[in-house]
Amino acid sequence: MPELKILSGNQIIKILTKFGFSIERQKGSHVKLQRTVDGSRQTLTIPRHQELDKGTIKAIYNQARQYVAEGELKKHFYA
């Protein structure tokens, strides 16, 4: 099984912008990303920390899978 990469909040934000998400706002160290698809607003919140825990990265990955095909997303999150 491939191993989850250790990523920073900025790296995850960069990955998700490739899929059409853009920064909606930031409060403290958390950034809210949004995109609209077929009139439906899709939102993800990403902590902008230097290094995220594996559990946090996995949770973000699982949330993003609701909006982005797993095959496209997996290569960015797993080694």
Secondary structure, 3 states (H helix, E strand, C coil): CCCECCCCHHHHHHHHHCCCCEEEEEECCEEEEEEEECCEEEEEEEECCCCCCHHHHHHHHHHHCCCCCHHHHHHHHEC
